[in-house]
């Protein structure tokens, strides 16, 4: 068996290196001896059959505008996949595009895919946090954030965690979790710097495919290197 990973809009939404999330998932799966199929989808292409994991990264407001029409066409399929338990990881602008709506300015409101019950006001002051820290079920998630948005979760929508350092959604919380779908403002890329988070998503995916994900000494070697990078950012957190 194999795990299929689909990255949406890699040609438009790779501003903060978020394509590394797809590669991090693939690498960890391959180290465990699991075959991986990596796919990408860009405007005007065929979406293809249902994958096991979908990732989407961040980009500019102009990229969001440019993608709106194409996103509207594929949104019903994305929502169907999410309801079926496909794992989604959406970062930054991609997170916003998979929400309900994004207000870009006083005259422009974009409709999102509706996987996350969130609304986004993209008129906030720009936030750049070099050491963006989030506390939650995965321990300390660490990375960077770079956005100009206030994100409001609908009643009953859970965040990924609480902000230790940075802005996140804008209310002390960060991200959103709906079923197997995770949205975040965390970059770095998120799954490269946070193996516990990556392994959680992999666990959800392999549960659907019937594979067994077992880490080994190769994962330990990789994670030891990642720990050094994490420590650099962790040391920048306020004491």
TACOR-V31019 format. One record per residue. N is the residue number from 1. RES is the residue in three letters. SS is DSSP state (hx for helix, st for strand, lp for the rest). Layout:
BEGIN
n->N res->RES ss->SS
n->N res->RES ss->SS
END
This chain:
BEGIN
n->1 res->UNK ss->lp
n->2 res->UNK ss->st
n->3 res->UNK ss->st
n->4 res->UNK ss->st
n->5 res->UNK ss->st
n->6 res->UNK ss->st
n->7 res->UNK ss->st
n->8 res->UNK ss->st
n->9 res->UNK ss->lp
n->10 res->UNK ss->lp
n->11 res->UNK ss->lp
n->12 res->UNK ss->lp
n->13 res->UNK ss->lp
n->14 res->UNK ss->lp
n->15 res->UNK ss->lp
n->16 res->UNK ss->lp
n->17 res->UNK ss->lp
n->18 res->UNK ss->lp
n->19 res->UNK ss->hx
n->20 res->UNK ss->hx
n->21 res->UNK ss->hx
n->22 res->UNK ss->hx
n->23 res->UNK ss->hx
n->24 res->UNK ss->hx
n->25 res->UNK ss->hx
n->26 res->UNK ss->hx
n->27 res->UNK ss->hx
n->28 res->UNK ss->hx
n->29 res->UNK ss->hx
n->30 res->UNK ss->hx
n->31 res->UNK ss->hx
n->32 res->UNK ss->lp
n->33 res->UNK ss->lp
n->34 res->UNK ss->lp
n->35 res->UNK ss->st
n->36 res->UNK ss->st
n->37 res->UNK ss->st
n->38 res->UNK ss->st
n->39 res->UNK ss->st
n->40 res->UNK ss->st
n->41 res->UNK ss->st
n->42 res->UNK ss->lp
n->43 res->UNK ss->lp
n->44 res->UNK ss->lp
n->45 res->UNK ss->lp
n->46 res->UNK ss->lp
n->47 res->UNK ss->lp
n->48 res->UNK ss->lp
n->49 res->UNK ss->lp
n->50 res->UNK ss->lp
n->51 res->UNK ss->lp
n->52 res->UNK ss->lp
n->53 res->UNK ss->st
n->54 res->UNK ss->st
n->55 res->UNK ss->st
n->56 res->UNK ss->st
n->57 res->UNK ss->lp
n->58 res->UNK ss->lp
n->59 res->UNK ss->lp
n->60 res->UNK ss->lp
n->61 res->UNK ss->hx
n->62 res->UNK ss->hx
n->63 res->UNK ss->hx
n->64 res->UNK ss->hx
n->65 res->UNK ss->hx
n->66 res->UNK ss->hx
n->67 res->UNK ss->hx
n->68 res->UNK ss->hx
n->69 res->UNK ss->hx
n->70 res->UNK ss->hx
n->71 res->UNK ss->hx
n->72 res->UNK ss->hx
n->73 res->UNK ss->hx
n->74 res->UNK ss->hx
n->75 res->UNK ss->hx
n->76 res->UNK ss->hx
n->77 res->UNK ss->hx
n->78 res->UNK ss->hx
n->79 res->UNK ss->hx
n->80 res->UNK ss->hx
n->81 res->UNK ss->hx
n->82 res->UNK ss->hx
n->83 res->UNK ss->hx
n->84 res->UNK ss->lp
n->85 res->UNK ss->lp
n->86 res->UNK ss->lp
n->87 res->UNK ss->st
n->88 res->UNK ss->st
n->89 res->UNK ss->st
n->90 res->UNK ss->st
n->91 res->UNK ss->st
n->92 res->UNK ss->lp
n->93 res->UNK ss->hx
n->94 res->UNK ss->hx
n->95 res->UNK ss->hx
n->96 res->UNK ss->hx
n->97 res->UNK ss->hx
n->98 res->UNK ss->lp
n->99 res->UNK ss->lp
n->100 res->UNK ss->lp
n->101 res->UNK ss->st
n->102 res->UNK ss->st
n->103 res->UNK ss->st
n->104 res->UNK ss->st
n->105 res->UNK ss->st
n->106 res->UNK ss->lp
n->107 res->UNK ss->lp
n->108 res->UNK ss->st
n->109 res->UNK ss->st
n->110 res->UNK ss->st
n->111 res->UNK ss->st
n->112 res->UNK ss->lp
n->113 res->UNK ss->lp
n->114 res->UNK ss->lp
n->115 res->UNK ss->lp
n->116 res->UNK ss->lp
n->117 res->UNK ss->lp
n->118 res->UNK ss->st
n->119 res->UNK ss->st
n->120 res->UNK ss->st
n->121 res->UNK ss->st
n->122 res->UNK ss->lp
n->123 res->UNK ss->lp
n->124 res->UNK ss->lp
n->125 res->UNK ss->lp
n->126 res->UNK ss->lp
n->127 res->UNK ss->st
n->128 res->UNK ss->st
n->129 res->UNK ss->st
n->130 res->UNK ss->st
n->131 res->UNK ss->st
n->132 res->UNK ss->st
n->133 res->UNK ss->st
n->134 res->UNK ss->st
n->135 res->UNK ss->st
n->136 res->UNK ss->st
n->137 res->UNK ss->lp
n->138 res->UNK ss->lp
n->139 res->UNK ss->st
n->140 res->UNK ss->st
n->141 res->UNK ss->st
n->142 res->UNK ss->st
n->143 res->UNK ss->st
n->144 res->UNK ss->st
n->145 res->UNK ss->st
n->146 res->UNK ss->st
n->147 res->UNK ss->st
n->148 res->UNK ss->lp
n->149 res->UNK ss->lp
n->150 res->UNK ss->st
n->151 res->UNK ss->st
n->152 res->UNK ss->st
n->153 res->UNK ss->st
n->154 res->UNK ss->lp
n->155 res->UNK ss->lp
n->156 res->UNK ss->lp
n->157 res->UNK ss->lp
n->158 res->UNK ss->st
n->159 res->UNK ss->lp
n->160 res->UNK ss->lp
n->161 res->UNK ss->st
n->162 res->UNK ss->st
n->163 res->UNK ss->st
n->164 res->UNK ss->st
n->165 res->UNK ss->st
n->166 res->UNK ss->lp
n->167 res->UNK ss->lp
n->168 res->UNK ss->lp
n->169 res->UNK ss->lp
n->170 res->UNK ss->lp
n->171 res->UNK ss->lp
n->172 res->UNK ss->lp
n->173 res->UNK ss->st
n->174 res->UNK ss->st
n->175 res->UNK ss->lp
n->176 res->UNK ss->st
n->177 res->UNK ss->st
n->178 res->UNK ss->st
n->179 res->UNK ss->lp
n->180 res->UNK ss->lp
n->181 res->UNK ss->st
n->182 res->UNK ss->st
n->183 res->UNK ss->st
n->184 res->UNK ss->st
n->185 res->UNK ss->lp
n->186 res->UNK ss->lp
n->187 res->UNK ss->st
n->188 res->UNK ss->lp
n->189 res->UNK ss->lp
n->190 res->UNK ss->hx
n->191 res->UNK ss->hx
n->192 res->UNK ss->hx
n->193 res->UNK ss->hx
n->194 res->UNK ss->lp
n->195 res->UNK ss->hx
n->196 res->UNK ss->hx
n->197 res->UNK ss->hx
n->198 res->UNK ss->hx
n->199 res->UNK ss->hx
n->200 res->UNK ss->hx
n->201 res->UNK ss->hx
n->202 res->UNK ss->hx
n->203 res->UNK ss->hx
n->204 res->UNK ss->hx
n->205 res->UNK ss->hx
n->206 res->UNK ss->hx
n->207 res->UNK ss->hx
n->208 res->UNK ss->hx
n->209 res->UNK ss->hx
n->210 res->UNK ss->lp
n->211 res->UNK ss->lp
n->212 res->UNK ss->lp
n->213 res->UNK ss->lp
n->214 res->UNK ss->lp
n->215 res->UNK ss->lp
n->216 res->UNK ss->lp
n->217 res->UNK ss->hx
n->218 res->UNK ss->hx
n->219 res->UNK ss->hx
n->220 res->UNK ss->hx
n->221 res->UNK ss->hx
n->222 res->UNK ss->hx
n->223 res->UNK ss->hx
n->224 res->UNK ss->hx
n->225 res->UNK ss->hx
n->226 res->UNK ss->hx
n->227 res->UNK ss->hx
n->228 res->UNK ss->hx
n->229 res->UNK ss->hx
n->230 res->UNK ss->hx
n->231 res->UNK ss->hx
n->232 res->UNK ss->hx
n->233 res->UNK ss->hx
n->234 res->UNK ss->hx
n->235 res->UNK ss->lp
n->236 res->UNK ss->lp
n->237 res->UNK ss->lp
n->238 res->UNK ss->lp
n->239 res->UNK ss->lp
END
